[in-house]
Structure formats: structure tokens, C-alpha cells
Amino acid sequence: MWWNYICKWLQGADKRRLIIFSKPDQDMPRITKHRLFFSENIVLENLRVNSGINDAEWNRIVGKIFIKFDGDLFDFKLV
């Protein structure tokens, strides 16, 4: 579905990038570098598995994918 579409889109041009905003589990008392790395791998693996692309295609696009955890994307004041 859309996972596959996004991965195919990333392959379409060298300048294309994907930023995934994710929220870590609420149960985590604090985020360490190890947990962040582990969580990033889970997000990437979910994308790879659900996209259905082969390993060669994945290796071409994985460097174009960036994951931001717990970012305040919509933290702005309403006027």
C-alpha cells in the first residue's frame, strides 16, 4: 500500500528524503542513546517489511530516511 508507494517514491530521485516523526512508548522512563537507536531500528524495520521492497532497493533508500522522536511538530500557539 502506501508503504510501498513511499519507498518507490524515494527511489525516484536522489534528492528525495523522508522524515518520520514518531513518539516513543510512554512507559519509557527516559530515552537513552541505546533505546533511541533500538526504537529507530524498529521504525525502519516496520517500513521495510511493510513496503515489500527487496534488499537492494532498501539499501538504496535507507540513507534517505530520517526519524525524529518526540518532536514538537505541532507545538505552536493558536492566535
C-alpha positions as CSV (number, residue, x, y, z in Angstrom):
1,M,0.0,0.0,0.0
2,W,1.3,3.4,0.9
3,W,4.4,2.0,2.5
4,N,5.4,0.6,-0.9
5,Y,4.5,3.9,-2.7
6,I,6.7,5.9,-0.3
7,C,9.7,3.6,-0.8
8,K,9.2,3.7,-4.6
9,W,8.9,7.5,-4.5
10,L,12.2,7.7,-2.6
11,Q,13.9,5.7,-5.3
12,G,12.7,8.2,-7.9
13,A,15.3,10.9,-7.3
14,D,18.5,11.3,-5.3
15,K,17.3,14.5,-3.6
16,R,14.1,12.9,-2.1
17,R,14.1,12.4,1.7
18,L,11.6,11.0,4.2
19,I,11.3,12.3,7.8
20,I,9.3,10.1,10.1
21,F,8.0,11.7,13.3
22,S,7.5,9.1,16.0
23,K,6.6,9.2,19.7
24,P,8.4,6.7,21.9
25,D,6.5,4.5,24.3
26,Q,5.0,6.3,27.3
27,D,6.4,3.6,29.5
28,M,10.0,4.6,28.9
29,P,11.3,6.4,32.0
30,R,14.0,8.2,29.9
31,I,15.3,7.9,26.5
32,T,18.9,6.7,26.3
33,K,21.0,6.6,23.1
34,H,20.7,2.8,23.1
35,R,16.8,3.0,23.4
36,L,16.7,5.7,20.7
37,F,18.8,3.5,18.3
38,F,16.7,0.5,19.1
39,S,13.5,2.4,18.5
40,E,14.8,3.8,15.3
41,N,15.6,0.3,14.0
42,I,12.1,-0.8,14.9
43,V,10.5,2.0,12.8
44,L,12.9,1.4,9.9
45,E,12.2,-2.4,10.0
46,N,8.4,-1.8,10.0
47,L,8.8,0.4,7.0
48,R,11.0,-2.1,5.2
49,V,8.8,-5.1,5.9
50,N,5.5,-3.4,5.1
51,S,6.8,-1.9,1.9
52,G,7.6,-5.3,0.4
53,I,10.7,-4.0,-1.5
54,N,13.8,-6.1,-1.9
55,D,17.1,-5.7,-0.1
56,A,18.8,-3.9,-3.0
57,E,16.0,-1.3,-3.2
58,W,16.0,-0.9,0.6
59,N,19.8,-0.4,0.7
60,R,19.4,2.4,-1.9
61,I,16.9,4.4,0.2
62,V,17.6,3.7,3.8
63,G,20.1,6.6,4.0
64,K,17.3,8.9,2.8
65,I,15.1,8.2,5.8
66,F,15.4,10.2,9.0
67,I,13.5,9.6,12.2
68,K,12.7,12.3,14.8
69,F,11.4,11.1,18.1
70,D,9.2,13.1,20.4
71,G,9.4,16.3,18.4
72,D,7.1,19.2,18.9
73,L,5.9,19.3,15.3
74,F,2.6,20.9,16.1
75,D,3.6,22.8,19.2
76,F,2.6,26.3,18.3
77,K,0.3,28.9,19.8
78,L,-3.1,29.5,18.3
79,V,-4.0,33.1,17.6
